Amino acid sequence: MPDIISEPAGEGVILLRLNRPEALNALSLSLRQLLARHINELSTDDTTRCIVITGNDKAFAAGADIGELSRRTVLDADFERSRVAWLAIEACPKPIIAAVNGFALGGGFELALHCDIIVAGEGATIGQPEVRLGLMPGAGGTQRIVRAAGKFAAMRWLLTGDRISATEALGLGLVSEVVPDQDVVARALALADKIASLAPLAVRAIKETVLLGPDAPLPVALALERKTFQLLFASEDRAEGTQAFIERRQPQFKGK
């Protein structure tokens, strides 16, 4: 079986399932590169409107492959290969939803943090335990967690390497919602179906503006929002959406 199983899961929705059960879906470099190839292909596929990434009941991804990390040296070329693999997810213009069951630790939770929405099961366990290995998060954990949860929650969690429950993570703003374990993938796919039914250009514009805005001064971020909002008035989807509302019917968006 391949390390990633890709399957259609509704009109415009693709489900990517991490498939290294013998290693609790630990993120080896080869797995991350394979995931990056899938994401790059889907990023330019006009029929794909939303992506869901999941693991299995025991683990979304239990972290990096520690065996690989133990063999790296400071100038190892795998650092750059790893950065490029992560960048594919970061740069994807399509919405990505993480469906998290079981362990999401270290790089596994950083993978979820690269996504736009995180649906977690009630039994999910989240953590950044790198400090216990004499390391630190290296795929965005220190930066994305502090932006989501604030300095003091981030420091408390990152400096101890403690694990927290999905409910605690929800309270900190680190996941979007928590559902029963057996409903995680179904809920993620339902959200993906809803997003995939909406105007693709508007969805892409919202994702881009939300991601770029927080690191810009407020006047610059507001200008970006205004200009992007204005550009959507050139789209066929804007005309279709407003006309469908007036005619009290469902719009048929084409991504044009």
N, C-alpha and C positions, 0 to 999 in steps of 0.2 A: 504494500500500500504506500502511496506517496505521503510525504510529510505534511502536505496540505491538500485537502479535498475541496475542490471548487464545484459548486452546483447552483443552478438557477433556483431561486426561492420566491418566485413571484415576478410579475411583469416589471422589468427594470431593476430587479433586486438580485444580487449575487451573495451567496453565503460562502465564506472561506473558513474552513474548519482546520485548526492546527491538529496534526495527527502524529504526535510522538508519545503515545500513551505510556511506553516503557520508561520514559524520562520525564513524565508529568509535563510534557510539552515544553521542556527547557529550550530556550532560544539559542540554539547553535547558530553559528554564522551561516551555515548552509541553509538552515530553515529561514533565517531572516532574509537572505538573498532570494530564496524562492518566493517568500511573501512579497518582497519588493517587486519581483517580476510580475506576479499576479496583479499587484496594485498598479503598476505602470501600464499594463495592458488595459485594465479596466478604466483607468483615468482617461484614455483616449477612445474608449468604446462608447459611441453615441447611444447604444441601446441600454447601457448601464446607468442607472440614476442614483442608486444607493448601494452601499456595501456593508455587510455584517461580518464581523470577525468573531469567532468563538473557539472554544477548546472542547473539553468533555466534562463529564460530571465531577471529576476529581480535580481538574485543574484547567483554568484558562491558559496560564503559562506560569510555571513555578519559578521562573527566573532565567538568568543566563546559564549557559553551559559552563559550570564551574571547572570542569576538566580543561576546557579550552582556555579559560582565563588563567588557570594556574601555569600554563605553558607560555603565555605571552611575555614578550620583553617590551621595553619602553618604546622602541622604534619599530615594533612589529607592524607590517603592512596591513594586518587584519583590522587595526584601528580605523584606517581610512575606508576599508571595505565595509566595515560595520556602519560608519557614518553615512556612507552612500546608501546603504540599505534602509536605514532609518529615514533618510531624506525623502525617499519615494513615498512613504506614508505621510510625512509632514506636508509634502507638496501636492498631494492628491486633491483635485478640485471637487471631487464627489464627496458627499457626506458619508462618514464611516461610523458605524455603531459597534461598540464592543459589547458582547453578550458574555458576562463573566460568571462562571460557576467555579466553586472550589478555590484553589490557590491562585492568586495573582500577586506574585512576589517579585521584587527587584525589577529586572527588565520586563517581566510579565506585566507588572502594573504600569511600567513606563509605556509599554505597547498600548494598553488601554488609554493612557493619558494622551497618546497621539491621536486617538479617535475623537469624534465630535460629540458623541453621546455614549454614556456608559450605563447599561442595564445590568444590575448585579443581583445575584440570588441571595436569599436570606442567609444561607450558609457560607457565603464567600468569605475568604480570609485575604486581607490586603496588607502589604507591608513592603518596606524598602530596607532589607536587612544587610545591605552592603557593608555598613560600618562594622559589623560583626566579623567580616572577613578581612578587615584592614583596608577596605575600599570605600567608595562612595558611589552614589548613582551617577551613571555616565551617559544616559540617553534621555536627559531632560527632566529627571525626577526632581532635582533641587529647584529647578526653575518653574516647572509647571505646577508643582504642589504648592509652592509659596504663592503663586498667582491665583490658585483656586481656593486655598484654605487660609492664607495669611501667614505672616512670619512666625508667630508664636506656635501655632498648631504644626507648621512645617518643621520647625526646629525640634519640638517635642518628639515628633515622630522619626525624623531623619537621624537625629543624634543618638537615639536609643536603639533603632532598628526594630522597635516593637511592632507587632502585628495588630491590626484592628479589624473589627467586624464590618460587614457591609452597612449595617445600621449606623455605626459610628462614622463611617466614611460619608454617608449621606448627610449626616449632621454637619460635617466639615465642608460640604460642597464638592467632595471628590468623586461622587458618582451622581448620575442623573435621577435614578430611581431604583428602589429595591422591591423585588417581587419574589414569590415562592420559587424555590430552586427549579422545580419542574416546569415553570412558566418562562424562564429567562429567554430562551431562544425564540419562543413563540411571541413574546412581547417585543423583542428586538425586531423581529420580522414584521410585526404589525406596524411598528413605528416606521420601518423602512418602506413598507407598502404605502403608507400615508405620504411620506416625503416623495416617493417615486411618482405619485399621482399629481404632484404639484409642478409648477413651472420650473424647468431645470435652470434657466438663466437666472431667475430670481433666487433659487436655492443656492446656486453657485455664488452669486453676488453677496448674499447674506453671510455665507461661510467665510468668504474672503474678507469682508468688512469687519466681522466679529473678530477674526484672528489678527488682523493688522491693527485694529483700533487701539487696544489697550497699551501698546508700546509707543504710541504717538501722543503728542500733546493734544488735549481735548479739542482745541480749535481745528487742528489738522485732521483728527479723526472725524469730527463732524463734517468737515469739508469733503472728506472721502465718502462719507455716507450720502451727502447731498448729491455729489457728482454721480455716484453709482446709481442712486435712485433715479436721477434724471436720465441716465443712459438707458435704463430699462424701458423708457417710453418709446424707444425706437424698435422694440421687439414686437413680433406678431403675438407672442404669448400675452403681453400686456393688453393688447387690443382684444384678444379672445377672452381673457379673464374678466375684464370690465364689461364686455358685451354680454357674456354668459350671466354675470350677476344681474344685469338689467333685465335680461330675458328669463331669469329664474330657472336656469338649466346648469348642468355640470359642464365646466369648461373642458376643452380638448387641447391640452398643451402639447406643443411639438418641439420645444427647445429652440425656437427661432425668434 
